[in-house]
């Protein structure tokens, strides 16, 4: 199962790498994946990175929502 997930992550990363202007989106998708993998600490770091690097993006709003949800679940 882990190999399948790793393969999917590699494929997703390669596909997203073809879109050079969407680093915020890549970070957001990776953070969501980290949440699914029960790694809220890394997801939190990634969401905070989005807020720092891309504060005006649509992903910043989404990252704030996810951070709020993660902190409620603690």
Helices and strands as residue ranges (DSSP letters): H 2-17, H 23-36, H 40-53, H 58-72
